[in-house]
Amino acid sequence: MRRCCSVRGGCRRGPIGGPAGRRVHDKMGTSMLSKNWRFKWTTMLSQLVFDEDFFENLAESYHGRIIISRILLLHKHAITKFSINIEDEDYFEDIGNWVMFLSQKGIEEFALRNASAEVLILPTHLFSCQKLKHLRLEDCCFPLVSGSYGFPNLLSLKLFLVRDAGDKCGEFLKQSPLLEILEITGNSLEGLSILQLLGLFPKLRELTLDSSMCKVERMEDFSSGALPSSGVHPSIAGQLQLQKVVFKNLQDTENELRVITAILTCFPLLKKMDVFFEAHLEESNKFSKLQQAYPKVKIVLHED
């Protein structure tokens, strides 16, 4: 039982780590009190987090698969959050079974970090989690799926080293019109034209990109103030809510400057932009003139 000590859980009345939150092993410990209390913990948990601490306390790696599967099978009520960090590809098959189970439990937040040496192909059951509001993925690959698919209720999406086996370059993003926070880094969804998609998210407030997202754009004439091939025109620009943008690992290229300029031009509510460069910037750097051109936006240049 003690091996579950690093699994975090929060009850429905409060967040993880808050006054109403306790670790899973504390609540599972009620099963020792009496037969009537044996499975009470299954009604007290709605959030499950299996982090590095959980796996570090296992006597053997495969014990984690048994413990997590047992917790899920015994759980009788809704599971709103599931987060896991895996370092062993032996867990890949279990991920498919767990996601299928979670799709029937009203899951709203799903986070998966793959730290193994192999790329994890996500199970198609993930697209059955239609109540998802928050999705964070690292070093995974979206499966080959035919037809229309996506997450209509998604509010935040964070992708790092995420590929698309169907080569549709993020077609599922078009099915998330409520998206408020979008982060795409680490060459995720390579070939995706981010400028073409921004106009699809009228409620987007925060955007984080890296240099890989600036390479695929075919820069056209921005004099009209419209994003290339996006249909975002000044007549509807006022409806767009983007307020904060972060660019990471930029290389100080002309193409990057054009992408940044396009975003500054087409999003009038933008308040702050942080730009992180990998290399040292020259004093005559072309980015230094952006602040003068767009005084309403706080533009901060960083050198990594």
N, C-alpha and C positions, 0 to 999 in steps of 0.2 A: 504493500500500500504506500509506503514511503516514497516509492519511485515516481509517484505522481506529483511529488511536492513542487515541481517547477512548472506544472501546468497552471495557467492562471484562468480564473473564471469570475464573471460578474453576474450578479442576479439582475432581474428585470428592473429593479428599482434604482440602480446606480451603475456608474461606469466601473471598469476594471480598476482596482487599486483604490477606489473611493470608499466611503463609509459603509456602503452596502456590498462591497466587493470582497471576496475571499478567494484563496487558492482552492483549486479543485480538491486537493487531498483533505482540506479542512471539512469541506461539505461531504465528501465521500466518507469521512470519518464518522458521520452520524449513523452509518450502517452498523457500527459496532455497539450502539446503544441498546437496540432491541430489534426484534423482527419487524415491528411496525415502522421503525425508522430506516430499515435496510436500504430502501431505494428512494428515500426522501430527497437525496441530493440531485436525483434526475429531474426533479421539478424546480430546483433552485438555481440551475445554471442555464444561461442563455448565450454565454460567450465563452468560447474555448480557444486558448492560445497555447500552442506547443512550440516553445522557443528553444534557443540554444541551451538554456539551463536545464530544460526537461531532458534533452538528449544526453547532456553531459552526465547526468545522474543515473543513466541506465547502465546496468551491469553488462548487457549485451545489446547491440543495435536493434536486433529483431524484436526485443521486448517492447520497444516503442510501438511497433505495428500492432502487437497484441493488445497493449493497453488502450491505444486510441480506438481500435475497432470495438473493444469491449465497452468503452465509455459511450460510443455512438449507439451501439446496439441496445444498451440499457436506457438510453435517453428517451423519454416519453413525450417531451414537449418541444416547443420551437427552439431552434438554435439560430440566433441572429448574427453571430460572428464566429468565424473559424479562421485561425491563422496558424501557419506551420512553416518551419524552416527544416528542410531535409538535406542531408549530406550523403545519403546512400541511395543509389538507383534501385535497390531492392524495394524501395517504397513506391515506385512508380505504379505498379499494378494496384496497390492499395489506394492510391490517390483517386483512381478511377472509381473504385467502389465507394469511397468516402464522399466524393462529389455527387454521385448518384443518390446517396442517402441524404446529403444536405439539401439537394434540390427539392426534396419533399418536406423539408423542415422550415421553410420560410427564410432561408439564409439571406441576409441583407449585406453582409460585409465578408469578403473572402480575400485572404492574402496568402501567397505562396512564394517562398524563396527557395530556389533550387541551387544548392551549393555543391552538388555532386559533379563528377567529371563529364556526365552525359546530359544532353538536352532533353528535357521532359516534354513530350507531346501531350498537351492538355486533353482530357477526356471530352468528348462531345456533349456529355451530360452537363458541362458547365453552362451551355447555352439554354439549359432547362431551368436555370436559376433566375427566373424572370423578375424576382423581387430584389435582385442585387442593386444596392445603392453605391457601394464602394468596392473597387476591385484593384488589387495591387499584385503584380506578377514580376518575377525575376528569373531570367534564363529559362524561358519556356518557349513552346511553339504552339500556336493555335492550330487545331486540327483541320483537315480538309473537310469542309462542310458544303453541301449544295443548298441552293435556295437562299432565302432571306433569313438572317439570324442576327441576334444582337441582344442588348440589354436596355429596354425602353425606360427603365426607372433609374438608370445609373447617374449618380451625381459626381463621383470622382473616379478617375482612372489613372493609374501610375504603372508605366511599363519600362522595364530595364532589361536589355538583351532579350527582347521578345520577338520571335519570328512569326511568319504567317505561311503555313504549309500550302494554303490554297492560292498563294500569290495574288490575292485580291487586295493587298496593301491596305488592310484595315477597313474593309467594307462594313464590318460590324459597327464601326464608329458612327456610321450614318443612322443607325437605329437607336442612338442615344441623344435625343434632342434636349434632354434636361441637364446635360453635363455642365458642371460648374468648375471643376478642377481637372486639368489634363496635364500629365507629365509623360513625355516620351523621350527617353535617353538610351545611350548604349547601342546605337544602330538598330533600334527597334523598328519593326515594320518597314524594313529597308525598301525604298522606292515610293514611300508614301509622300504625297504632296500635301504638306500641312496647310499651305496657304489656300488650297482648294477646299479644305474641310472647315476652316475657321468660320466661314459664313453659315455653316450648318448648326452652330452652337450659339444661339442668341443669348443664352444665360451663362456662358462661360465667363468666369471671373479671374481665374488664375491659370497661367500657361507656363510650362517649363519645357525647354527644348535644348538640344545640344547641336554641335556642328554638323552631325550627320543629317539633321533635318533641314539643313540649308543647302545641301549639295544637289538635291534632285530638282530644285525649282528652275524652271525656264523663265528667266526674268524678261518681262515684256515692258511696255511703256506704262509707267505708273502715273503719268500726268493726269489721268482721269480720276485717280484716287480709288480705283477699284482693285481688289485683289485678283491676280491672274486667274481666269477661268472659274472664278468662285461665284460670280453673280453678286458680290458684295459691292454695292454702289453707294455713293454719298447719300442718296435719298433714304437709305435704310440704316446707314451707319450709326445714327443716333440710338437705334434700338439695341445695339450690341453692348454687352455689359463688361467686357474685358477691362480689368483694372490693374493687374499685376502680371509682369512677364519676367522670366528668368532664362537667360541663355548661358549654357555651360560649355566649357572646353572649345571655345571659338579659336580660329586660326588666323584671324585678322585678314580675311579675304574680302574681295569686292562683292562676291555673291552674298556673303553674310550681311554686309552692310545694306544691300538691297532688300533682303528679307526683313531686317530690322526696320528699315525706313518704311516699308510697306505696312508693317504692323502699326508703327507710330502714326501713319497717315490715316489708316482706316478705322482706328478705334479711338474715338474722341473722349471716352471716359477713362482712358488709361492714365494711371496715377504714378506708377513706378516701374522702372525697368532695371534689372541687375544683369550686367554682362560680364561673364568670367572668361578671361583669355588664358590660354596655356602658355603663351610666350610673352616676353617683355614688350611693352608697347613703346613705339617711338614717340617723341614729343610732338611730331607733326602728324600723328595718327589721325586718319580720316574720321574715326569715331568721335574724336574730341569735339567736333562741330555739331554733333547731334543735339546737345543740350541747348545751344543757341537757337537751333532751328525749331525745337519743340520745348519751349520754356515751361509749359504746363505739366510736363512729365519729369519726374525726378529720375535722371539717368545716372547710374553709378557703374563705373568701370572698375573691374577687379583684375589683378594679375595673380594667377595661381603660382 
